[in-house]
């Protein structure tokens, strides 16, 4: 059985290593086309200007951030650094520059997909089914559910597991085996989440996400500010290592730099441009298309900066000091990251990070449930069972097969964003003219007269 699991894990890794280098050029070209077409042509002909309103901002941002701001903001980028190191890149900090370059394409997509969803008044599942095919829409739903509930949900357990390992070691010098951690850490979390959803309290929890996420983000920035102040002398070294690594990239198929591939993967995982979740959250709000798109754009930019700069800088400092090991197995890479935090900021910094990891991890788990309920037309009872089964499966892989769940996550990212961005391209090329504002020409003429 163990040999079979190892073979499956290796097969997933090979498929991901082949598929992403082929997919990246497609994503970049189509992403640029959609962004240019929407921003410079479609937006003005199909929508009207409107003002920001907090009653629109708060619901959209709370639900979106609840599903997005999780432990993946740390684990995702740490995983990218590790994969780049294994592939032969010495100055792995270069992935931060590559991720920012990829974001030039990805961030505008977050605006475009939200704007388009509001223009057509359809969810991503519906407009994929309309612009491509019904089967494509169903495949999108399946891949997105597995991505959020199974894969990204599993990653949350990895983060919470790592922070608890560190806390137990520092407080009482206790070291638990993987099975003990699963029993005493993971199962109680699954139980708490199950109680919330089976008692139909998820709506109350979603509302409380606003405060929880704001607290978590504020704490996270306080923590990073403290870390930066205490390591200010290292900033020039960090910048230098980024530049040196960027000038000497490790490439793969078609000569595409691995840093670009890993960087874009993590930006998609963390900030979710192109996956359709931003559009999904916006479709439930009453915001106008342009306002909804602007909110999505702002959220994406914030999460990209937080995940790229914060995680890369702390990891780079830890590697330089010898406290972080990118070759450590599974969850212990993350444990070494937390050890670096403690070494620099002490228990105060660690407590801030502890709060962020636990709060964001749980809100992301429940955000996944919120997403599942919004895209599956099943009864609540059936959705509850599907959710718990997928969370359970993801938690098992997260604790016992950490690398496998990341390979699955990367493949699910590719499928989901591939289907969604293809539908956006179909709209931008063939469908948008059906949604023109009929009196647009009259408005232009009237403005000229006035």
N, C-alpha and C positions, 0 to 999 in steps of 0.2 A: 504493500500500500504506500509506504514511504517513497519507494522508487517511482511509482506512478505519479505521485504528487510533484516530485522533483522534475519529472519529464514534462508534466503539464506546465509547471512554472517556467521551465526553459523554453518551451514552445511559445508561451505567451510573450516572453522577453524577445524572442526572435521575430515574432509577428510585429510587435511594437517597433522594434529597431528597423524593420523594413518599411512598415506602413507610414510612419511619421515623416521620414525624409521625402517620401513621395507626396504626402499630403500637404506639407508646409508650403511649397510653391503655389499649389492650388489655393490654399487659404489666403496667402498674401495677395495674389492677383485678384481673386474674387472679392476679397475684403476691400482692397483699394477701389475696385470698380463700384461696388455697392456704396461705399462711403462717399465717393466723388459724386455719383449719380444722385444719391439722396440729399446730401448737404447742399449741392450747388444747383439742383434742378427740381427734384421732387418736393422737397420741403416747402418751397415757396409757392408751388402750384397746387398743393393739396391740403395745406394747413394755414391757419391764421395765427398771428402773434397773440400771446396772452401772458399775464403776469404770474409770478410765483405766488403760491398761497400755502401757508403752513398746514392747512387742513388737508392738502394733497400730499405735501412732502412727508409728514409724519407717518401715515399708514404705509406708504410705499417704501420708505426707507427702513422702517422697523421690520417689516416682513422680509424685505430683501436682505438686510444686514443680519437678521436672525438666522437665515439660511447660509449666508456667505462667511461671516466672521467666525471662523472656527479654528481649531488647532492646526488646520492646514496652512494657515498663514506662516507658521513656523516649520512644520514638518515638510510641507511641500517644497519650500525652497531649500531646506536642509537636504532633502532627497535629491534635488537637482545638483547641488554642490557635490554630493557623494557620487552620483552617477558620472559627473564630469571628471571627478578625481580618478575613479576606476577606469575611465576611458583614456587616461593619460594626460589630462590637463593639469599642469602644476599650479598655475595661478587661477584657481577655480572662481575667484571673485569676479572674473570677467563675465560670468553668467548674469550678473546684475546689469551690465551694459547691454548684453544681448537681449535680456528681458525687456529693458526700456525701449530698445529698437523695435522689438516685436510689438510692444504696446502702442507704437505709433499707428500700426494697422488695427490692432485689437480694440483699443479704447474707442475710436469712432464707431466701431461696429455696435458697441453697447448703446450708443445714441440711436443709430439707424434701426436696429431691431425693435427698440421700444417705440420709436416714431411710427414705423410701419405697422406694428401690432395695433397701435391706437388708430391709425388711418383706416385700416381694413376692419377694425373692431372684431378681431379674431385672436384667439390664443395661438401660441406657436404650433400646437398640435393641429389646430384647425387650418391655419394658413399653409402649413406644410402639406396637409391632406388636399387642400384646394389647389395650390400652385404646383405640386409635384404629383402625388398620388395618395390615395387613402392608405395603402400599405406602407408608404414612407412615413405617414403620420403615426401609424401604429408602432412602427419600428422606433421612431423617435421617442414615443411615450415609454416603451419598454426599456430602451437604453438609458433614458433620463432617470427613471425610477431606480434602476440598478445602480446607476452612477451615484445618486444622492443618498439613497437609503442604505444600500449595501456597501459601496466603495467609500464614499466620503463619510458616511456614518461610521464605517469601520475605522477610518483614520482618526476620528474623534476619540475613540477608545484608546488608540495608541498614545495620543497626547496626554490623556488623563492617566493612563497607566504609567507613563514616564514621569509625570509630575508626582504621582503617589510613590513611586519607587524612590525618587529623590527625597521626598518629605519623610518617608519612613526611615530611610538611612540616616538623615540628619537629626531627626527627633529622637528616635529610639534605637538606632543602629540595627534595624530589622531588615533582613533580606528574604523576600518571598520567591518561591519558584513560579514559573509561568502558570501552572495549574492553580496554585494558591492565589495568584493575582487575579486570575479569571474568576475564581469563586468569590473572593472577598472585595474585589473592586468592580469588575465588569458586571457581574450578575446583579449586584445592588443597583447599579445605574440603569440597567435594563428594566429592573423591577419598578424603579421610580418613574421612568418614562412610560411604562405600561400602565401604571396606576393613573397617570395624568390622562392618557388617551382613552382608556377604558371607562373612566369616570367622566368623559366628555368635558375635560377642563382645558383642552388645548387652546380654545379661543381666548380664555382668560390668560393663559400663559403667553400666547402670541402678543396680546396687548401689553403684558408686563415686559416683553422683550425690549420695548423702547428704552425703559430705564436701565435694564440689565446690560444691554449692548452699549449704551452711552457710558455707563460706569466702567465696563470692561475696556472700552477704547481709551477713555480718559486715563485709567490706571496704566494701560499699556504705554501711552505716550509719556506719562510721568516716569515710568520705569526706564524707558529708552533714554529720556533726557538725563536721568541720573547716571545711567551706564555711559553715555557719551561724555558727560562732564568728567567722569573719573578716568576715561581712556582717551581724552582729547589728543594726547601726544601721538596716538596711533592713527589718526585720521589721514595724514599725508601718506603713511605706509599703505593704508587700505586703498587709497586712490591710485597710488603707483602700481600696486598689485593688479588692480582692475585693468589698468591701461596696458600693462605688460601682457597679461593673459589675453586681452582683446586683440593685441597685435600678433599673437601667436596661437591662433585657434586650432583646436583638434576637430577635424572634419570627418564626415561619414559619406553616405551615398550622395552622388552628384556634387560632392564638395561642400555640402551645406554644413556650416559650423554646428557642432553639437551643442554649444552654448545657446544658439538661437533656438534649436529644437527643444531643449530642456527648459529654457527660459519661457518660451511661448506656452509649453505645456502647463507650467506652474502658474502663469498669469491667467490662463483659462480656468484652471482648477480653483484658484483663489478668488479672482474678481469676476469670473464667469461671463466675460464678453463673448457673444455669439452662441451661447448655450440655450438662450431663450428664456431663462429664469427671470431676467430683468424685465423682459417684455411681459411675462406672465404676471409678475407682481404689479406692473403698471396697468395691466388690463383690468385689474380689480379696483383701481382707483378712478376717481372722477376727473383727474387732471387732464388738461388738453395734451395733444400729441407732443408739442414742442416742450412743454413743461415736464412731462413724463420723461422725454428723452434727455433733457438737461439733468434731471435728478439721477437718472441711470449713469450718465456720463460722469457726474461728480462722484458718485459712489465707487465707480470703477477706478477712477484716478486715485482716490484716497486709498483704496485697498491695495492697489498696485504699488504705490509708494511705500506704504507701511510694510508690506510683505517683502519687497525687494531690498529696500535700504536697511531696515531694522535687522532682519534675519541674516542678510549677507554680512553686515558689519560685525555683528556679535560673533557669527561663525568664524569670520576671518580673524578676529582678535583671538578667539579661542584656539584656533589652529596655530597661530603665531606663538601663543603662550604654552602650547602643548596640552591644553585641557580638553580640546575637542578632537575626537578621532572619527574621521569620515569612513574609516574602514571597520568600525565597530558594527557588530551584528544587530539587525533589527532595531528595537526600541532603545538600545543603549547608545546609539548615536545621539538621540534626543536627550537622554540622561546626561551625557557629557556636555551638551549645550546648556542644560540647567546648572550643571556644576560650574561652568564658566560664569554664568549670571551670579551665582552665590559668591564666587571668588572676588568679583568686582563690586557688587552692590550689597553683599551681605544678606542677612535674613529679611531685611526690609524689601529689597528688590525681589527676592524670591517669593515673598508673600504676595506682592503685586502680580507677579507672573502666575502664581498659583491661582489667584482669583480669576485672572483673564482666561487661563486654560480651562478651568472648570465651568465658568459661566458660558464662555463661547462654545465649548464642546457640547454642553447640554442644549443650548439654544439652537445649535446647528442640527442636532439630532431631532428636535421637535420641529425645526424648520423643514426638515426632510419629510416629516409626516404631513405637515401643512401642504407641501408641494404634491405629495402623493394623492391626497384627498382632492386636490384641485384638478388633477389630470386623469384620474380614474373614475369612471362612472359606476362604481360598485356601491353596494350597501356599506354603511359604516363598519359593520361587524366584519365583513369580508376584507375591507381595507385595513382594519386593525390587525387581522391575522397575517395578511401579506406583509405589513410593515414589521411586525415583531419577528417573523421568520427571516426576513432579509437583514434586519438589524442583528439578529442572533448569528447568522452566517457570517456577516461582516466582522462582528466582534471576535469570532473564533479565528478568522484569518489574521486580523489585526494583532492578536496576541501571539499566535503560534506560527504564522506565515506572513510576516510583515512585507517582505519584498513582493510576494505574489499579489497581494491586494493593490500594490502600487502599479504593477503591470496591467492588471485588470482595469484599474482606474484610468490609465492612459488610453487604453483601447476604447473604453466607453466614452471618454472625452472626444476622441476622434469621430466616433459614430454620431454622437449627438450634435456636435458643432458642424460636422459635414452636412448632415441633413438640413439643419436650420439655416446655415449660410447659403446652401443651394436654393432653398425656398426664397430667401431674401433676394438672391440674384435673379430668380425668375420674376419676382415682383418688379425689381428695378428695370428689367429689360422689357417685359411684356405686359404687365398688369397695371402699372401705376396710373396710366392715362385714364383708366376707368374711374379713378377717384379724384379727378381734377375738380377744383372749386369752380362751379359753372359761371359765376359772375366775377371771376378773377380779372378778366380783361376789362370789364366795366369799372372795377375798383381802381385799377391802374390808371385808366383814363381820367377817372374822377379826381384822383390824387394830383394828376398833372394840371388839371384845370384849377384846382384849389391852390 
